[in-house]
Amino acid sequence: MKRIHISRKATQIIVAFVLICVMMIFAVQKLAAWEQKQVVVDQNTSGFYSDIYPAVSQIVNGEQTYIENKELITILFLGIDTSGEVISSGSYNNKQQADFLALLIIDPAANDCTLLHLNRDTMTDINVLGVTGQAAGTTYGQLALAHTYGTGLQDSCQNTVQTVSNLLFGISIDYFVSINMDAVALLNDLIGGVTVTISDDFSNVDPQLKEGETVTLTGQHALNYVRARQGMTDATNLARMARQRQYISSFLKQLKAKMNSENDDFIMEIYQSVSDYIVTNCTVQTFSEIADHLLCTDDIQIKTPAGISEKGDQYIEFYPDKDLLFQFTMSIFFKKTAS
């Protein structure tokens, strides 16, 4: 058998390459360990609610036991503050915040739907992902930032789902749908536009939107209405959230009317039109089933947690009333067991 001769120089290159690989692996492990030490927050100062109301699947109050209602269908919708098609950041960190967060809660047995509109400024514990994509502890900050941990795709959505679940005392969340801003105008126009009465002064943002007028929003005007903050007389997120709830209420009514008038392929058409701008773990079949539930519901209640907004060191911070939030969670997600 012919012997293969490797020169001394080639041997040195191979050894150097192996050493570099070993050093890189060691460095990544050290960096991940360092990250974990840096971001773990003292739970006594974080303000998170789990120390007061731990996540539970059942609660006993006197002689009555309450259990989580596993028949509910829950979908977390995220409006991501970025334009263009969905792309990966290429690392486990990105700059795409979730400016809009709403949890749709469907109770099929009661033909009831509730939309919980969450403030993006809500201060809470957020799971942090390290350089390898693994959990590296928690940090305390605005809820919107949960999406910035991950590639901007499913891992970022799942991180936000976990953060919202923790905020709501460990309730189950089945699905998520994140939507880049360009999809708002597309969805708006696919259902024929959304009619609202302009509730704020948009003269510095979109002069065609005149305060007090009732208009059918189309295209970029729809996005301006639900997204604008800078340049508004009231630039707070609370004011924007009020407009968003107004828009959502009208949007859902128009969507139901459109679904009733279109053929069974309408949901598929919507999905295909916006598929490049969304990240979701829902199948088309799941979307269709959700649409059917919406059609069977007379009215969708839109609620938002009560709380206090205040100026932090750098940004506005929102602190929900934890007692009211706990009561809301109990009333929606738990049910009495049979005596």
Beta strands, then each sheet from edge to edge (+ up, - down):
strand 1: 58-61
strand 2: 64-68
strand 3: 73-80
strand 4: 98-107
strand 5: 112-118
strand 6: 123-129
strand 7: 135-142
strand 8: 175-180
strand 9: 194-197
strand 10: 214-217
strand 11: 278-280
strand 12: 300-303
strand 13: 307-311
strand 14: 316-320
strand 15: 334-336
sheet 1: 1+ 2- 15+
sheet 2: 11+ 8- 3- 4+ 5- 12-
sheet 3: 6+ 7-
sheet 4: 9+ 10-
sheet 5: 13+ 14-
end
